[in-house]
Amino acid sequence: MPNIAVFIEQRDGALKKVAWQMISEARRLADAAGGEVWGVFVGGDATAATAEAGKYGADKVFAAGGEDLAVYNSELYGTALASFCKAQNPDVLLVGATAMGKDLGPKVAAKLSCACISDAVGLKYEGGWEVRRPVFAGKCFTDVSPTTAMAVVGIRPNAFILAEKGGTATAESFDPGTSGVTPKAVVKSIEASARGKRDRRQFERSVRRDKMIEVVAAYRIRPRHVSKHCAQRDPVVGEIEKAGDDQNPVGKTLQSNARVMHDVKA
């Protein structure tokens, strides 16, 4: 009778869809083999997460909050999930293979000294866990069985199908155990990249240079090919505004591409 825990990821209060996909699959496995499905929520108000998790089949949602957990920190979140696993002893912890999950999953596994299987696309339980993951850029699949009592498994987004069950989950709190955790590094300040420019005009010109370099890198055009059609005062890259006339097709293309890249980044 496996009990399956699912980490419910949130960023600035927005809940990640992959959590509901994992809970849907966990519910299917739990119905077939017995056991319960638990959601684990760290940071902020868990009311919305509890309601949504219950809709997809979670039996309980364990939540831990506090000012120190409001924003993701790998050490604090790793400690919180490890504390939960030590207290509740789930058979497996599912974590979305997102940017956060790929950072968090191995840290939790290291704290628990258990198996960590990443980028999984399939999960099966027949007396023991069998995890399917792609290898060789998806050309082959390998089935992995953890040998530890518990395992942390990273699940790729959209690997499982959403399936609403229409149930409700009960909310419980747990001690994240982060009171004695101190950060190993602290950000002291964040400054705009003026790169030592003395006035606004020089700063704006440096920004244009950065955009031009991005265009050159994106289209793999060597700077010497660009400088042939650019202003003489900046022989390496030049200014975008001076690169786009009718007699200069290369510069005109770069000017258009720079606008597109600027719009996409905005």
N, C-alpha and C positions, 0 to 999 in steps of 0.2 A: 504494500500500500504506500506508494510514493507520495510525499508531500512536495509540491513544486512551488518555489518562490520566484516571483517575477519583479525585477526592479522597474519601477515606473519613473521614467526620466522626465524631467521638466526643465525648461529654460525660460526664465523670466515669467513663470506662471503658465507657460504654454506646454501642454502635455504631448509627448511624442506618440505618434500612431503605432510605432513598433511595439509599444507596451501592450496595446490591446490585441495586436496580432499574436503576441506570445501568450497572453492570457487565454485567448481563444483556443490555441493549440494545447496549452496546459490543461484546460477544461476537458478537452476531448480525451487526452491521455488519462486524466484522473477518473473520468467516467468509466473508462475501460478497465483500469487497474485498481481503482479505489484511491483513497487519499484526498487531500484538499489542495486548493490553489490559493496561494497567498500573494497579495501585492505588497511591495515594500516601497514606501514613499519617503523621500528625505528632502526637507526644506519647504518652508511655506505652509499654507493651509491645505490640508488633505481632503477637504469636503468634496470638491469636484472630482478629485482622483478616485475617491471611494465610491462615489455614485457611478462613475464611468466604468470602473473596474468590475463592479457588481453586475453591470449590464452585459459584460462579456464573459462572466462566469467565475469571478473570484469569490471565494468564501469569506476572506478577511483581507483587510488592508492595514498593515502595520506602518505607523507614521512616526517620524521624528522631526522636530522642528527646532527653531532657535535662530538667533541672529547670525551665529557662526556658520549655519548651514543654508542661509538664504541664497548664497551664490556658490556655484560649484567649486570645490577644492578637493583635489584627488586624495590628499591625506585624510581630510575630515570625512569625506564621503566613504572612503575605503574603510576607515575605522568604524563608521556607523554600520555599514553593511556587514562587516566582520562580527561586530557585536550582536547584530540581529541573528546571524547564522549560528553563533555560539549559543545563543539563548533558545532559539526555536528549533534548531537542527533540521532544516529542510534537506531533502535528498539531493536536490539540484537547485541552483540559482541561475535563472535566465537573465541575461543582460543584453540589450540591443547593441548590435555591432555598429554603433554610431561613433562620432568623434569622442564623445564622452565615454561611451561604453567600452571602447577599445583601450582607453586610458584606465578606466576604473576596474574592469574585470580582472586583469592580471594582478593588480594590486590587492584586490580582495582575496584572490586565490593564494597569493604569497603569504598573506596574513593568516590564512587558514591552513596552509600547507596541503592544499588539495589540488586536484587536476584542474587545468584551465584549457578549454577547447574553444577556439575562435572561429568566426565566420561560418557558423553552422547553418545549413539549409534544411536539415531534417532531424527529427527526434523520435526515438522509439523506446518503449519500455516493455521488456519481456523477461521479468525477473531481474533485470539489470538494464542499465542505460546503454543505448547505442546511438551515437551521434554521427550524422552524415555531413561531410564538409567537402567542398570542391578543392581540387589540386590541379597543378599545371594549367593555370588560367581558365579553369572550368572545363577542361577537356576530359577530366576523369573525376570520380568521386571516391572518397575513402570513408569507411565506417570505423569509428573510433569508440572504444569502450573504456571509460575511466576505471581505474583500479582502486581509487580512494573512496571512502565512505560517502563523501560529498564531492560535487564537481560544480565549477562555474563554467557556463556555456554561453558564448556570444552568438546571438542569432542575427543573421542579416535581415535588414528591413525588407518587407514584402515576401519573405520566404514562406510565411503562413497566411492563411486566409482568415479574414475577420468573420466572426460568427456570433451574433448577439443572442444571449440566452434570456435576457429580460429579468435577471435575478437582482438581488441586493447583497451587498457586502457589509459586514460589520467592521467598525473602525476600532483599532486598538493602538495604543502608543507603546513605544519601546525606548529604552535608554540607549542613545547612540554611543555613549562612552567617550565622548570627545572633550570632556572637561579638562583633561590633563594633556591634550594634544596641542603643541605649539608649532607654528609654521617654521619651516627650515629657511625660508626666504620671504622677504617682504618687499613689495613695490613701493619705493619711496616717492617717485614722481613720474609723470608722463608729460613729455614735451613735444610740441609740433616740430617736424623736421625742417627747420629753416636753414640748417646746414651752415650756420655761421654768417648768413647774409645780413647786411647792415641795413637795408631798407626794403620796402614793400616791392619795389620794382625787381630787385634782385631775387627776392623770395619767389615772386610769381614766375620769373624766368626759370628758376630751379625746378618749379613744379612742372612747367612745360617740358623741360629737359627730361624729367622722370617719365612723363607720358610718352614722349618720343622714344625713349629707350625701351619702354614696354611694347610699343608697336614694333620696333625693330626686332625685339626678342620673340614676339609672337609670330612674326612672319619670316623669321630667320634671314633677315636682310642685313648684310654687313654694314657697319657704320660708314665705311669708305664709299659704299654705293650711295648712301644717303647724302653724305657731305658734298658730293659732286654737284648736287642741286640745291644746297642750303646756303644760308647767309655766311659770308666770309668771317664774320666776327665770332662765329662758333663753329670751327671747322670739324669738330668731332660729331656733333649731333645737329645743331642748328635749331632754329625756332620753327614750330609747326606753321605759324602764320606765313612765313616767308617761303614755304616749301610747296605751295599749292597754286601754281598758275597753269595756264593752258599749254605752255611750252615745256612744262615739267610734269610728265605723267606719273613718274615715280613719286614725286613729292605730293602731287594731288591725291594719289591713292593713299599715301600715308596719312595725309590730313583727314581724309574720309574715315579711314580705319581708326584714327585717334579719337574722332568724335564718337564712333560706335562704341569703342572701349570705354570712353568716359561715360556714355549713357548707361552702359551695362553695369559699370561699377557704382553709378549713382543709384 
